């Protein structure tokens, strides 16, 4: 089954899972391949256009976010759009753990590549003992 719009619940869930799996590789080139060559992003307060900028952004991100592990959850879908909620955990160079919570709105081209990504993200300082995401498991976690 090809994951192209218009999405139904099954294809939207599969698209979300494919994105989660790709991001968890922490491979900027693999992740960027899921976006149109002229894809437009808003990530927090940063505006990014095109695959080259996506690769540069993700390279910087994963150079500072160590032990990154992400979980996404389908929130809504219609036509060529999907909304997700997510959490990811990571630690910085000093060993401080963080949980990043957010929402993303995605818009897809007819070929299934994402042409627009709008992400709002907040970071919460956590202790290592407060981690919720088990990197060895791909179970969904409560997104509270």
Order of alpha helices (4+ residues) and beta strands (2+ residues): alpha-alpha-beta-beta-alpha-beta-beta-beta-beta
